[in-house]
Amino acid sequence: MIPELERYELLEGARYRFDLDRRDFLRGTGVGLFVLLVAPGAAAQESGRGRGGREQLPDDVNAWLHIDRDGAVTVFTGKTEVGQNIRTSLTQAVAEELHVPPSAITLIMADTARTPFDAGTFGSRTTPIMNAQLRKVAAAARGVLIKRAADEWKVSPETLTVADGKIARSGTPEDSLSIGEIAARAPLIATVTDDVATAPAVKWHVAGSPLRKIGGADLVTGRHEYTSDLKRPGLRYGRVVRAPRIGATIASVDTAAAEALPGVTVVREGDFLGVVADSTPAAAKAASLIKAEWAGGSSASVRTLFDDLKKSAQSPSDNGGYSSGDVDAALSSATRTFQGTYTIAYIAHCPLEPRAALAEWKGDDLTVWTGSQRPFGVQGELADAFHVPRERVRVIVPDTGSAYGGKHTGEAAIEAARLARAARMPVKLVWSREEEMSWAYFRPAGVIDIRSAVGPDRRLSAWEYHNYNSGASGIRTPYAIAHQRIAFHPADSPLRQGSYRGLAATANHFARESHMDEVAAALEIDPLTFRLTHLQDDRIRAVLQAAADRFGWTSRRRRQGRGFGLACGTEKGGYVATCAEVAIEGSAVRVRRAVVAFECGAIVNPDGLKNQVEGAVAQGIGGALFEAVSFDAGHVDTAHFADYRLPRFSDMPVIETVLVNRQDLPSAGAGETPIVGIAPAIGNAIFDAAGVRIRALPMVPNGLPSGAGSQA
C-alpha cells in the first residue's frame, strides 16, 4: 500500500458517523422528506500491496433524499462521477423505486459538507452498494408518501398507485396528489432497514433500460466546469518546484530572482517549494527562476526492477493466500510439470484531466475543489496536514475527467492549500502532464512464478502460484485443481504505486491464463476445451461459451500471420471471457477483433455497461502491448505522451460485446473486471500466430522479436 493511503485504510469493524445536525439541515432546505438508512458493512478496496478491510456504513445518515414542493427530487451521495456514468445509473435507481421520471432527479455528489460519508469511489462498489442503497431509500420514501396519502384520503395504501411522481387512487387517476404536495405537508423522517422491499429486476421500468448520459451535453459542448475551469474572487495561480529524482531533498535554494517579479509569492515549507502568481504563465516563469540544489534520492532503475522486487520480497501475506492438498507430492508424482515466470511493468493512469485543486481559506476554514475518488479521504489528509478539525475542511469534487484508480490521494489539494495559506488568497494549482506522469502513483509492477502439474488423465493436478508485489486481487484460480498453493508476497517498490483499474487482477489473469494456454498447447488440447474441463462454476462457463460462440471459435480458419486466443476469469462479482484475433505484420502485432462476454448480474444500464466493456478493452490493449513506465537513477523517463505509448485509433480492433443479463442475480460493478481478459487473450493469439510465447507485460513495446513472425 502506498504510504499516503495507509493511515486511511479501513479497518475491520471500524465505524463512521456523518455528523450533520438534522434540525439545522431541515432549517436550511425547507420542508421535505428525509430518509435515514441503516445498512450492513461492505467490502473495501484492496491496494496495490493487497491489504484490505471493511467499510461500516454510518448508523445515522441524514438527507439521502429531499423532495421539494414542486416534486423536484434531490439525492445526496458521497460517490464521485469520474466518467463511469454513475450519475446516470444512480438516477435510474432512484427513479425506479420512487416512481418519478429521471428528469425530476438531481444528484448532489462528493461534497463533504452536503453528502453522507463515503469511503470512496473504487472497487466496482457503486452499483452493488450505493445503487442498491439508494433504491432502498427511494422505496422507503415512496412507502411513507403512500401511507400519508392513504391517511389523508382514508383509504387502504394498497388501493393507491404511484407513477410519474403522482399518487392516485385506483380507478380514478384524475384524483391524484403529487409527491411534492404530500411531502410539503410537514417534515417526514423515514428509517430504512436492510429488509426494505425493492422491485426485482424483471419488473424494472427505468433501471435495466438505456438512458442517455445525464450532463452529457454539457461535457461535449464545454459547458461543464472541471476543477481547472473554476474561478474564485481574487484567484491566483500556483506552481510547485519538483525534485529531479524521487526522494531528493533540498540542500540549498536561491529564490531572489523569483521574488523580484511583481505579484509573486514564494512558499518554502521544508522540502516543499512553490510559487504563487497572478497567472499561470507568471507562476511558471517564477518557478523557472528558482535555483535549487537537491541532495540524495533514489537510484532505482527499471533495468533491475524485477530482480529488486524478488530480492525485497517479504513473507506471504494473508491477503489472497490459499492452500489445499499436497502440492509437493502432486508435483513429484506428476506425469508432466510446467513452470513459467511472468513480469508486469509499472504503467501510468494517464487521465486526460491531470490532478488539479483550487483552495480557499477563510480564517481557519478551508474549502478545496479537486478531482478525487475519495473526497472524505482527502478531507482527512487536509485536516492532518494543517492540524485543523475535519469539520473545518470542506472538499468538493466536480465531475472529473477520469481517474482509473489514480486519484485516491490528495497531494494536489494539499499543495494548493499550502500555497493559498501563504498567499492569503484562493489559489488554483493544475499539474502539468509531466507532473502527472512522474509524481502520481503507478499500477504496481510485479513478478509471478507458476508451477503446475498434469496427471495421467491430462488434467491439472497441482498449481503453485507466487505473486511478488503486484497484488492479490484476482489471485485465486477459478479452475478445479486438487492441490494448490497460492501466495502474494509484498515487496519494496522503488516507485510510488497504488490502485489501477482492475488492480492486480489484470496481472494475475495474464499470468494464469497464459499458463493455462501453455499447458493446453503442450498437451495438444484445444484451449477452450481445456478450460471447460477444469471449470465447475456455471457463471464463468456461460460467459466463456458465449464469447466462443460469438467469436466462432470452433469454426475459426487458420491462415498465415493470423492467430486466435481466449481467456476468462472472475473478479469483483463479475464474470468475463475474451476472445481475440491478431495479425502479425512484420514485427508489428495488430489486434483485429475482440469479443467480450460479460456478466455482472442484473444490468442497470445496458448502454453504460457496453461503454464500460469497450473502454476496458481499449485501455487494456495499451497495457498488453506497449504501455510501460521507464525510469533510471530515480528519474521517470516517460513523462510525456510523446514518450509513453498509449493506444491510438489505429490500434483499435472491432469490439463485439455480449452482455449476459442475469436478472435473477444482484447487480455487480462493471468498471474493472472487463479489462482483465484482453491481455492474455492477445498473448495467446500471438503464440497461435507466431509460435512465440511472451510472458511479460507489455508484450511487444518494440515489436515482435526478430524472426518470430516466420514461425507462423
N, C-alpha and C positions, 0 to 999 in steps of 0.2 A: 504494500500500500504506500502511496506517496505520502510523505510526512505531513503535507498540508491537510490531507483528508483524515489522518489517523485520529485526531482528537474529536472528530465529528462522527466517527464510526458508531453505528447504532448498536448498543449492547443488548444482549438477551434480557428481556424483562424490563427494559427502560421504558419510562412513561413520560409523556409530554402533555403540556396543558396550554391551550390557547387562551391567554389572559386578556379578554376584552369584556369590559363590564356591559352586560346585556342592556341595562337600563340606559346607559349612555348611547349605546348603539341604536336603540329604539328611538331615543330622542333625536338622533342625528338623521334618521332615514324616514321618519314618519310612520304612520300606521301601516301594518302589513303582516305578512305571515312569515314566521321564522321557524326553522326546524333544527332540533338538536339530534345528533347522531351518536349512538353507542354501537361500536363495531369492534370486531376482533383484530388482532395484530396481523401484519402482512410481512412477507419475506423482504429483506432489504437487499440492496445491490452489493454484488461482490466487487472487489477492487482488483487491480492487476496483480496484487500479491495473494489474492484468493481468500482473504478473510471476509467474513460477512456477519450479519446479525439480524435482528428483527425490529421492525418499527411497531410501536404500540400507538394506535390512533388515540387521540385525546378523548377523555370522557365527556368533556363539556366543549363541544364545538358549536359556536354560535353563528347564526346568519349564513347558513349554506345557501339559503334561498329567500328572496324577498319578492313579493307581488305588490305592484303599485295599484292605485285606484283604477287606472286605465287598463289594467291587465298586463302591463309590461312585467316581465319576469327577469330578475337579476340573480345570477348564480355566482357564488364565490368559491374559487378553488385555488390552492397554492401551486397547482401544476403550471408548467410553462409551455408555451407554444414555440417550438423551435423548428417548424416546418413539417412536423409529422402529422399535422392536421387534427390534433386532439380538440382544438376549439370547435371543430365541426362535429366530431363524434360525441363529445360530451354534451353538446347542444342537443344532438339527436336523443341521447339518453334521457334528458330532462323532458324533452318534447314528447317522447314516447309515453312516459309514465304520468305526466301532468295533463296530457291530452290538450296541448296547446301547439300552435304552429311554431316551427323553429324561428320564424322571423320575429316572434314575440319575446325571444330569449336573448339576453346579453350576458356574456361571461366576463366577470372580473377575475383576472388570473394573476398569480405571482406578485402579490403586493403584501408585504409583511404587516402592514398596518390595517389591511382590509380583509385579508383572506385567512382561513384557518391554517394552522401549522401543517406543513407537508415536508417530508424528508427530502424530496427532490423528484425530478422527472428523469427516471432512468430505469433500467432493468425490465423494460416492457411491462411495467406495472400499472400504467394509467388505465388501460382497458379492463383488466381483471379486477382492479381495486377501485379506482376513482369512478370509472364508468358505472360499475355495479353500485357503488356508494351513492352516487347522485340519482340513480334510478330509485333507490330505496327512499331517499329524501323526497323526491318528487311524488312517489307513490303515497308516502305518508301524508304529504301536504294535500294531495288530492282527496285522501280519505277524510281528513279534517274538514275540508271545504264541503264535501258531500254531506257529512254529518251536520254541518252548520246549516246548509240549505234545507236539509230534511227537517231539522228542528223548526226552521222558520216557516216551512210550508206544512208542518205537522203531518209528514208522510214518512214512510219507511225509506231508509237510504237505498235499499235495493231497487226502488222504483225510479231512481234518478240515473241519468246518463251524463257523461262529460265528453264534449267534443269541441274542438276549435276554441278552447278557453271559455266555454259556456256550460253551465249545468242546467239541465232541462228535466221536466217531469216526463215520464214515459207516456207516449201517445200525444203529448202536447208540446212539441219542440218550440212553438212560438212563445210558450210560457217559460222563460229562462232567466237566469241571472249570470252575469259574467263572474269569473273567479276574482276579478278586481273588486267588483261590488261587494262580494262576500267577504273578501279579505279586509276590506276597508271598514267593516263594522266595528272592529276592535282588534288590538294586537292578539295574535294567536300564537301559542307555543306548542309545538308537537315534539314528542320524543320518539325517536326511531330506534327500534331494536333490530337485531340481525334477522329476525323472522318476518320482517315486513314483506308481504307478498308483492312480487313484480310480475309483469307479463312474461310468459315463456316466449322464446324466440319465434316459435311457429305462429304466434299471434301478433308479432310486431307489425306496425304500420309505417312508422317513421324510421326507427332503427331497422337495420337489415336491408335498407334500400340506399341507392346513391343519393348523395346530397352535395350540391355544389359547395366548394370550399368557402366558408364564411370569411369575409375580408379579402378574398382572392383578388377582387377588382382593385382594391387599394394597393395590393402588392405589385400588380403588373402595371399600374398607372403611376406608381411612385408616390401616391398619397400617404402610404404608411410611413410612419416615422420610426426608424431604428434608433438605437442609442446614439449613434454617430450623427443623427439628424437633429437631436434635441437641443434646445436653447433655453437659457435662463437669464433673467436680468443681470447685467454685469458679467456675463460669462467670459472666462479666459481659458486659455488652451495650454495643455501640458505636454511635456516630453521627458522621458526618462533616459538617462545616460547608462548604457549597459556595459557590463564587463566583456572583455574579449574572449573569455573562456569560462566554462562552468566552474563555479566555486571560487573565482578570484575575488580578492578584497582590495579596497582602495589603500594604496600606500601613500600617495600624496595627490593633491589636486590644486589646480590654479583656476579660479573662476572669475578672475578680474575682467577679462575681455567680455565675457557674457554679461556680467553685472553692469558693465558700462553701457549696454544697449538700453534704449528708453523702454520703460514698461516691463522690464524683465525682472523676475524674482528667481533666485537660485535657491534650491532647497537641498540641504545635506543633513541626513539623519543616519549616522553610522555608515553603512555601505550603500545606503540609498542616496542617489544623486539625480536630481531632476530640475527642470526649469518650468516657469510659468510665463506666458507672454500674451500679447493681445491678439495673436492669430497663430494658426498652425505653422505657416512658414517662418514667422518670427521665433516661435519656440524651437523649430528645427535648427535655425541659424544659431540661436543662443547655445543650444546643446552642442553644436559642432565646434564652438569656440572654447569649450571647457577642456582643459588639458589635465587628464587624469593618468596617473601611473598605477598599475594594478599588480598585485603580488599573489603568488600561489595559484591554486586552481587545479582542475582535473587534467590528467594526461591521458585519459582514456581514448582508445581508438577502435574503430569498427573492425580493424584487422584482427584484433584479438578478442572480439566480443564474445564469441561462443565458448572459447576456452575460459575466459574470465567468469562467465556465468557458471560453468560446471565447477570451476575451482572454488567459487564462493558459495556453492550450494549448501543449504542447511538441511537438517534432518527433515524427513517428510512432514508436511503439515497435516493436521487433522481434516482440513477442508478438502473434500473431494476424494479422499483416500478410500480404497475398498480392497478387500481381500477375501478370497474364497478358495476352498480346496487346497491342494498341494502343488503349487506351480513348479517347484524344482523337480519333484518326482515326475510330473507330466512332461516337462521339457526333456528330462533324461531318458524317458521311455518312448518318446515320440517317434513316429515314422519319419517325419521331416520337421526341421526347425527353420525359422526365418528370423532375421533381425534387420533393423534399419534405424538410422538416425536422421531426424528431420529438424531443420532450423527455420526460425521465424525472425525476420528483421523487424526493427522498430519501424513504424510508419506514423505519419502525422495526420491529424484530423482534417486539416485544410478546409475549414469553414469559409465560405465566401465573405462572411462578416467576421473580421477578427475581433479579438477582445476589445471592449470599449466600456467606458464608465463616465458618468457625469456626477460629480459630488458637490453637495452644498451643505455648509454648516450654518446653523442659526443658534448661536450660543453653544450649548453642549449637545444640541440635537443635530443628527446627521441624516441626510437623505441621499441615497445613491440610486441612480438609474443605471442598470447594467444588464447585459445579456448573460444569463446564467441558468443552469438547470437546477440550482439549489438556492433559491432566494433566502430561505431561512438559514441555510448553512453559511452563506455569505454574510448575513446579518450577524451571526455568531463570530465569524472571523473579524469583522469590523469592530464589534464590541470588544473582543480580546485585544486587537491591535491598538486601540485607542483608549482602553481601560474605561469604557463607559457602559452603563447598563444596556442590556439588549433593547429595552423599551424606548430608549432614546435613539435607536438606529432604525431607519426605515429603508427597505430595499424594494425597488420597483423594477420589474422586468418587462420591457416592451416585447411584443412578439419578435423573436430573434432569428437571425439568418443562419440557422443550422448550428449544430453542436457535435453530434455523433459521439457523445460521451466526453467531449473535450472541454466542456465549460462547467465543471463541477466546482472549481475553486474561484476565489475572489481576488486574485492578485491585482487585476486592473482596478477593481473597486478600491482596494486599499491604497494603491498608488495615487489614484485620483483624489482620494480623501486626504492623503498626506499633503499633496500639492495645494488643495483647496484650503486646508487649515493654515498652511504657511502664508498663502496669498490673501487670506481673509475674503475670498471671493469664490463663487462657483467655478469649478474647473472641469473641463472635459478632456479626457485622455483616450485617444484611439491608437491601439497598437498598429504598427506597420506590419506588412506581410512578413518581413524579415524577423520581427519580434515574435509574431505568432508561430512561425516555423522553427524558431530557435529556442524560445523561452517558455512556450507552453509544454505540457507533458505529452508523451507519446504512447501508442499502443505497445505494451511490453514485448521485447524480444524474447526468444526462448529456444531451448534445445529439448527435443523429445526423443527418447530412446524407447524402441519397441522390440520385444522378443515374443515370438509366437511359435506354436507347435501344432502339428496336424497328426491325427491318429490314423489307424488303418482304414477308417470309414471316410477319410478325406474331409473330415470336419475339424474345425479348430478345437483343440483340447486344452491349450494353455495360452495365456495372454498376460504379459508383463509389460507395464507401461510406466514410464517416468517422465514427468514434465518438469523442466527446470526453468523457473522464473515466469513463464508467460501466463500461468494462472490455472485455476482448477475448473473454471466454468466449462461445462460440456465434456469433462474428462472421462466420465463413465461410458463404457461401451454399451450400445443397445443390443449387441449380439449375444446370443446364449452360448456361453463358454464356461465349462465346468470349473476350471482352475484359473483364477485371476489374481493379479497383484497390481494395483494402480496407485500411484503416489504423485503428489505435487510437492516439489522442493523449492521453497523460496530461495532467492539468491540476491546478491548485491548488484543492483542495476547501476551502470555507470551514467545513464541518462535518467532524467525525471520521467516517470511513467505513471499511467493510470488508465481509467476506463476508456474503452473504444467500442463502437457499435459491435455487439456480439461478444465483447470481452474475449476471453481465451478460447471460447467455443470455436472460433474460426481456426485457430492453431490446432486445437485438439481434433477437430473434424478433418482438417487437412492431413494430419499425420495418420489418423486411424483409417480414413477412407482410402488414402494412398496405399497403406499397408495391406488393407483388405484386397485391393486390386493386385498388388504384387503376389500375394498368396494365390489368388484365383488364377492369375496368369501362369504361375509356376505349376499349378495343378491342372492347367488347361481346362478350367471350368469357366463358363460364361459368368461375367461379373454380377449380372442381375440374378442369375440362378444361385450363385454362391452366397449372395446376401440374403435372399429369401430363405435359403436353407437354414440360416442362423437367426432369423428374426421371428420372435414369438408375439410381439406387440402388434395387434391388428391395425393400430393407427399409423404406425410407420410403414407397415406393409402396404397399406392402402395408398399412401402418397407415393411410395416407390413404384407401385404398379401403375398408378395414374400418370406419373411422369413418363414412365417407359412406354405406356400405350400411346400417349400424345406424341412422343418423340418418334415412335415407330422403331423401338429398339430391336425387336426380333426380325424386322424386315430391313434393317439398315444395310446399305450397299457399300462395300469396301472399294476404295479407289486410291490411286497413288497420291500421297500427301494429305489425305483426309483421315481424321481419327475421331473416335466417339468414346465418351467417358460418362460415368454417372457416379453419384454419391448421394447419401441420405443421412438423416440424423434428427435429433430432437433436442430442443433447448427452450427454456422459458415457457414451457407448456405448449409450444408449437411443434409441428412435425413438417419436415421439408425433404424433398427429393429433387435433385437437379441433374439434368442430362445436358451434355454439351457436345457440340461438333466443332472441331478446329481444322484449320487449313495451315499446312506448312508451306510457306512461300520463301524459298531460300533459307535464311536463318530466322525469318520472322514467323511468329505464331499469331494467327488471326482467329478469333472466336467468331464463328459464322452463325451459330444458332444456339440458343439456350432455352430449355423448357424447365420450368419450375412448378412443381405441385406443392401446395402449401395448405396446411390445415391448422386452424387455431380456434377450434370450437365454433360457436355461432358467430357469423360475420356481422359486424355492426354497420360498416360502410364498404361495400364491395369496391367502389372506385378508389377510395382511400387505401384499402388493402392492396389492390393491384399496384397502385403507385409505390407503396412501401416495398413490395416484392421487386418491382423493376428497379427502383432506386438502390436496393440492396445488391442486386446483380451488377449494376453499373459500378457501384463503389467497390464491390468485391473483386471485380476484374482488375482494378488498379493494384490492390494488394497481392493478387495472384500472379500478375505478370511482371510488374516493374516498380511499384512503389517501395521505397526504402530510404531511411534516414542515414546519411553518411556523416561521419564525424571523425575528427583526428585531433590529438593534443587538446581534448576538451572543448573543441570548437565544432559547431554544426556547420557542415559544408553545403547542405541542401536547404538553404534559407530563402529561396525564391522559387516561384513556379517554373522559372526557366531552368532550374537545376533539379527540380523534383518532378518526375514524370507522373502525370495524372492521366486517367482515361480521357480520350478525346472522342468526338463524334465518330471519327473513322474507326475507333476501336469497338464500337457498339455492335453487338450481334442482333439478329432478330430474336426478340424475347417473347416467349409464349408462356402465359401464366394460367395455371389450372388451380382454381380456388375450390377446395373441398369444404363445403359448408356443413358443419355438424351442429344443427340446431338443437340437438339433444344434449349438447355439452356447453358448459360455461365458456364465455369468450376469453381468450388469452391474448396477450400482446403480440404485435407483429413487427415492431420496429427493428428487431435484432436478428431473430432466427433465420430469416430467408438468406442472409449473407453467408451462412456457414458452408453451403454446398457447392458454390461456384468454383472455388479454388481447387478442391480435389477433383471435381468433375473435369476441369480443364487439364489438370496434371495427368489424369488417367487417359484423357483423349490424346494428349501429346505422346504418351507412351504407345498408344494404339497406332498413331500415325507415323511416329519416327523411331520407335523402338528404344527410346532413351527414358529412363526413369529419373525424374527430377525431385529431389527431396528437400528443396529449400524454397521458402517464400521470401522475395519474389522469385519466380521460376526462370524468367527469361529477360532480366533487365537489359542485357546486351545481346539478346537473340539466342537462338539455339547454339549449342557447341558446334564447332566446325565438323561437318560430315554427318551430323545427326540425321538430317533430312534424307540422306541417301539410304538410310536403313529401312525406310517405309516399304 
